[in-house]
Amino acid sequence: MASIIAKDLVAASATPLILSILKNGDSYGYEIIQQVKEHSNGLLEWADGMLYPILHRMEKNDFIESYWGKADTGRKRKYYTLQDEGRKELLKMQEQWHQLYTLLMSFKGE
């Protein structure tokens, strides 16, 4: 059975994960949730109530932009696209996570 990731780590990783997903192309809420679940092999299972406040904050910070589009079914769907500020933020966050990972691994042998 897979271990459960602490809520504070889930919260801290949400923005860089969303930005990483959107770096690969525009997406919508449910698809973002599914990609996180798939790429984490089920370790992270986000709920709508957790995702949308983060997306709204990211949009307010000009990291992403939203627009309405139509699904294959013809239903309206809100899509999110990565902006230049979001790309810059993603690079900064990736470097910070790498630094933290390197620090954590430096204590592994002690």
C-alpha positions as semicolon CSV with decimal commas, in nm:
position;residue;x (nm);y (nm);z (nm)
1;M;0,000;0,000;0,000
2;A;0,129;0,346;-0,089
3;S;0,207;0,589;0,189
4;I;-0,003;0,900;0,226
5;I;0,166;1,232;0,154
6;A;0,130;1,490;0,431
7;K;-0,122;1,767;0,367
8;D;0,138;2,041;0,401
9;L;0,350;1,881;0,126
10;V;0,044;1,840;-0,094
11;A;-0,040;2,208;-0,047
12;A;0,320;2,321;-0,108
13;S;0,347;2,119;-0,428
14;A;0,013;2,219;-0,581
15;T;0,125;2,535;-0,763
16;P;0,438;2,388;-0,925
17;L;0,246;2,076;-1,025
18;I;-0,031;2,277;-1,190
19;L;0,220;2,501;-1,367
20;S;0,407;2,190;-1,487
21;I;0,088;2,041;-1,628
22;L;-0,004;2,366;-1,804
23;K;0,348;2,393;-1,947
24;N;0,253;2,092;-2,158
25;G;-0,064;2,257;-2,288
26;D;-0,395;2,410;-2,189
27;S;-0,611;2,207;-1,956
28;Y;-0,929;2,221;-1,747
29;G;-0,995;2,139;-1,383
30;Y;-1,103;1,777;-1,402
31;E;-0,822;1,693;-1,643
32;I;-0,565;1,855;-1,411
33;I;-0,696;1,646;-1,121
34;Q;-0,675;1,330;-1,332
35;Q;-0,320;1,405;-1,450
36;V;-0,200;1,457;-1,093
37;K;-0,362;1,131;-0,986
38;E;-0,214;0,942;-1,283
39;H;0,139;1,084;-1,259
40;S;0,149;1,027;-0,882
41;N;0,025;0,668;-0,922
42;G;-0,271;0,756;-0,702
43;L;-0,068;0,908;-0,416
44;L;-0,224;1,248;-0,476
45;E;-0,598;1,269;-0,523
46;W;-0,713;1,628;-0,539
47;A;-1,071;1,742;-0,497
48;D;-1,239;2,026;-0,686
49;G;-1,263;2,222;-0,362
50;M;-0,885;2,218;-0,327
51;L;-0,799;2,291;-0,691
52;Y;-1,018;2,585;-0,788
53;P;-0,905;2,828;-0,514
54;I;-0,545;2,763;-0,624
55;L;-0,633;2,820;-0,990
56;H;-0,808;3,147;-0,899
57;R;-0,506;3,265;-0,697
58;M;-0,271;3,172;-0,981
59;E;-0,490;3,364;-1,226
60;K;-0,489;3,668;-0,994
61;N;-0,105;3,649;-0,987
62;D;-0,098;3,640;-1,371
63;F;0,060;3,293;-1,374
64;I;-0,229;3,153;-1,576
65;E;-0,524;3,278;-1,776
66;S;-0,863;3,115;-1,822
67;Y;-1,097;3,104;-2,119
68;W;-1,416;2,922;-2,208
69;G;-1,404;2,649;-2,468
70;K;-1,619;2,358;-2,577
71;A;-1,558;1,995;-2,496
72;D;-1,603;1,726;-2,760
73;T;-1,951;1,679;-2,615
74;G;-2,034;2,043;-2,693
75;R;-2,046;2,133;-2,324
76;K;-1,878;2,459;-2,216
77;R;-1,560;2,410;-2,018
78;K;-1,318;2,654;-1,854
79;Y;-0,962;2,603;-1,975
80;Y;-0,643;2,736;-1,821
81;T;-0,331;2,840;-2,009
82;L;0,017;2,919;-1,881
83;Q;0,136;3,281;-1,903
84;D;0,493;3,416;-1,913
85;E;0,480;3,500;-1,541
86;G;0,376;3,141;-1,473
87;R;0,670;3,007;-1,673
88;K;0,907;3,225;-1,470
89;E;0,745;3,113;-1,145
90;L;0,769;2,748;-1,248
91;L;1,143;2,778;-1,315
92;K;1,193;2,950;-0,980
93;M;0,990;2,685;-0,795
94;Q;1,167;2,397;-0,969
95;E;1,502;2,537;-0,856
96;Q;1,376;2,580;-0,500
97;W;1,238;2,225;-0,488
98;H;1,568;2,094;-0,628
99;Q;1,762;2,281;-0,359
100;L;1,537;2,141;-0,085
101;Y;1,563;1,790;-0,226
102;T;1,944;1,817;-0,241
103;L;1,953;1,938;0,119
104;L;1,723;1,660;0,238
105;M;1,928;1,394;0,059
106;S;2,249;1,532;0,210
107;F;2,128;1,406;0,549
108;K;2,038;1,061;0,417
109;G;2,367;0,901;0,516
110;E;2,372;1,039;0,871
